[in-house]
Amino acid sequence: MKHPDPEAMNDGILDHRGEVLPYLSKSAKNMKMDMLLGTPLPTYEGETPGSYFWTKVIYWICHRISKVQYRSIEASGMEKIPRDRGSLCCAWHTNGILDALQITLNHPEYFVLGARHDLVTRPILGWWTRKMAVQPVVRKAELLRGGCTEEEASFLNGRSLMTLASGISHGYGCVLFPEGTSHNNSYMLRFRTGPMRTVLAASALAKASGKELPVLIPMGLHFRTREYFRTDVWVEYGEPIQVEDSDVPQNLVDAVATGTWSEPPAESVFKLRDKLREDLVPLSPNAYSWEEYRGLLLLGHIKGRIENNPPNSWREEVEHARNLRDKYSIESNSTDVDDLQPEKITNPLIAKSEQAAELLHRNRLDGRDLNYNATNLARPKLNKLPFASIRIGLFALLLPIFLISLLPQMILGRVLGDSTDEGIDARTSYQFLAAMFGSIIIWPISSTLIVGLLYWQTGAIEDIIGVNWTELFGPSQFSTIFSVFMLWLAMFPLSLFTGRLFSVVWDDYVDLRGYIRKLRMPNKDKEELFKIIIQLKQDLSG
């Protein structure tokens, strides 16, 4: 897996604060202003802001693909979302399109969406995003690199933000990321003001029409290993932040009521930004480094085992690590509101756990690979073997369908994900898009190939099963055509089932691979690991 070097991606262009601008991919640099300005606007009369039919179709497809792409998906806190007003969801941003997708799929309302400009101009993806009335946004990085004029950016962004604000004021959901870019850090970046300005404008529109003021919802997005196929994800909806009536002055209400974008008062924007940051940062890993965070996760496993309450899900692992982080972290004395990297935890307990976690990570293991008492590495769960054997046998029977209908799009996703110039945080986004559009484009072709092969071998199949499948509806030519067509249609759910089956067979393979890794872990590493774990258990019990 080859990804661009972050240093090589730095072109030296700085923003007004003197900070390096986010790297732009080739796609992000290619701004098609005529197409952007012609982006369809959403409507707010129906259940969905964009096309009702195509929105339903893409939601259904995305739900199906998510169940294949992730081993476990857990969402919590949806009951906190008020249903009588709009909501703007905000989270940290480390997994490209998949971040917005998980928020959108688990929210009870449909979303009015804003996205990076190139997502509405790409050849295939753009068709879908335009059907869903996704609004393009020009980032500061594109503007300062000369992708468009300041007047064009101001007009486009003003129109897009006003459109999003209108959708929120009408009761739809929306998602914007305050960091403004996807990244690889274990902590949040400096907050931009776009989300706060948008929700304040939405509040002014709601106030002008006598509707309830919308809320900001801070969210935790937790991926075990974001770039892995069949990783775990927990989507956490936090406590909503209600926009206060006093934050929305009458002059803003009067300004946006004309349908044009107007900047909210700076003091209201900064007040809301500070409140969002206060609530949102704790919902991210908020660790000095990924090494420190792995140490917290491992310590959570060990502490849970001591208390006979080991974490049994990814959500519980995150919650254990968060409790330990809050207990041992140092309160920052920094007055710089833009410096969000926490200080390194200096507690010896965390240092030891980080060392032990690194030993496991070096052997591609983690806290789940410890036995119940954390005295050795866990043994394989043999009770899974019968079901795994059945799944593998069934998958072997369906292997030809898998090879024809699913393998091409898997290869496409792997190639695109491993060759993108956008960094590792975009890897799963490309794999997801390959799965989604590959199904739409490849499955009709693969179904035709499979049915053609079966028709060609009709005689041989009849000798095996004793039935001529082309005459299931009768011997006439029309009945034969109908039989062929029905089998062609049946290939689509069968391909979907085969993909789902492949995902659980892949889980079986990963479990087997993990057991082999435990067997192959060098004795020196194992001895050092459990020497540290014994010390940690003593320290935690003391």
QUICOR-V492264 format. One line per field, one symbol per residue. ss: DSSP state (A for helix, B for strand, O for the rest). phi: phi as a letter, one per 40 degrees, with the letter a starting at -180 (. if undefined). psi: psi as a letter, one per 20 degrees, with the letter a starting at -180 (. if undefined). Layout:
ss->???
phi->???
psi->???
This chain:
ss->OOOOOOOOOOOOOBOOOOOBOOOOOAAAAOOOAAAAAOOOOOOOOOOOOOOAAAAAAAAAAAAAAAAAABBBBBBBOAAAOOOOOOBBBBBOOOOOAAAAAAAAAAOOOOBOOBBBAAAAOOOOAAAAAAAOOOBBBOOAAAAAOOOOOAAAAAAAAAAAAAAAAAAAAOOOBBBOOOOOOOOOOOOOOOOOOAAAAAAAAAAAAAAAOOOOOOBBBBBBBBBOOOOOOOBBBBBBBBBBBBOOAAAOOAAAAAAAOOOOOOOOOAAAAAAAAAAAAAAAAAAOOOOOOAAAAAAAAAAAAAAAAAOOOOOOOAAAAAAAAAAAAAAAOOOOOOOOOOOOOOOOOOOAAAAAAAAAAAAAAAOOOOAAABOOOOOOBOOOOAAAAAAAAAAAAAAAAOAAAAAAAAAAAAAAAAAAAAAOOOOAAAAAAAAAAAAAAAAAAAAAAAAAAAAAAAAAOAAAAAAAAOOOAAAOOOOOAAAAAAAAAAAAAAAAAAAAAAAAAAAAAAAAAAAAAAAAAAAAOOAAAAAAAAAAAAAAAAAAAO
phi->.bbccdcccccgcbcccgcccdcbcdcccccbccccccccccbbcbcbcbdccccccccccccccccccbcabbbbgccccccbacabcbacbbbfcccccccccbccbcbcbbaddccbbcdcdcccccccfcccbccdcccccgcacccccccccccccccccccccchccabbbccgacabccaccdcccdccccccccccccccbgccccbcbcbbbbbcbdcccgcbabbbccccbcccdccbccccdcccccgbcbccddccccccccccccccdcccdfbcaccccccccccccccccccfaccbacdccccccccccccbccccccbccccbcccccccdcccccccccccccccfbacccccccfbacccccccccdccccccccccccddcccccbcdccccccccccbcccgcccccccccccccccccccccccccccccccccbdccccccbgbcccbcbhcccccccccccccccccccccccccccdccccdccccccccccccccddcccccdccccdcccccccc
psi->opqqphhhiojjpqaiijqpqqqprhghinpnhghghjpqqrqjhahqhbpgghggghggghgghhhhhqgppppqjhiiopijrrpopprrnjkchhghghgghiqiqqqpqqrqhiijiqgghhgghhhjkppqpprhggghjkhrrhgggggggggghhgghggghjjrrqpqoihiqqajrjrqrppriggghghhhhhggghhjkrqqrqpoqqpoopgnhjqpkrqppoooapqoppqhiinqhhgghgiiijqppprphhgghghghggghhggiirhlqhrhghhhgggghgggghhhjklqpjrhghgggghgghghhiqpppjpjoiinioqqppiphghgghhgghhgghhjlrahijqahjkirqqrqniiigghhggggghhhhjgggghghhgghggghggghijqjjrhiighghhghhgghhghghhhghhggghgghhhkgghhhhgijpohikhjrirhghgghggghhghhhghhggghggghhhhhgggggghhghhhhipqhgggghgigghggghgghi.
